[in-house]
Amino acid sequence: MTEFADVLQQLQALARPDQLQGMARYGMRTEKRLGVSVPNLRKLARQLGKDHSLALALWDSGWADARILAAMVEDPTQVSEDQLDGWIGALDSWDVCDQLCMNLLERVPLAWAKIEAWSQSDGEFAKRAAYALIACRAWHDKLAGDERFIDLLPLITRGASDERPYVKKAVSWALRNIGKRNAFLRGEVLRVTDTLARSDWRAARWIASDTSRDLGSPAAMRRLERTKDR
């Protein structure tokens, strides 16, 4: 195992405290954050390789930068259910949540089975993780069948009533990425947005508008055309 103290020293050398004010403007929690850029974290992760013990130590440090690095160096095959729940419960910033989902959780089979439970969490970022994970899998898992995502639409619809900003944005992200997979799923998602647009919940109406606008964009339509050729 690489010594945690050595890695923390490397992170401190990459620190950019001048970036923290800008991060705060984007809603990122800046307490216990060094300001290390994601490209630099990725470069360091490639140098370190997969290391389960190091990942645990990095996460336990509480530093946001170290937690993002932990998601990058963790071995998906060694992640336990207790670890998943502990890491999800400790989330306190949307960017750490999303980096955890896209760098690790989408490759952990256990995580997919936890989506239902996480979607009912009281914690804003734990709940966001459920929908962020759906968004990541919808974008990256080219082999998954349509039914996998159709089955998740009721769960996503339930999340649309949550007015907290980082939950509703993740719900929209999940719907948009499902709708971009192919023409059939786009139609199913637009049926969901038609229902949400008539909801009494302001968050649901915002999600409907955000999703419909994105799926109707020129970029989304070009992507849809490309899926027809596959």
Beta strands, then each sheet from edge to edge (+ up, - down):
end
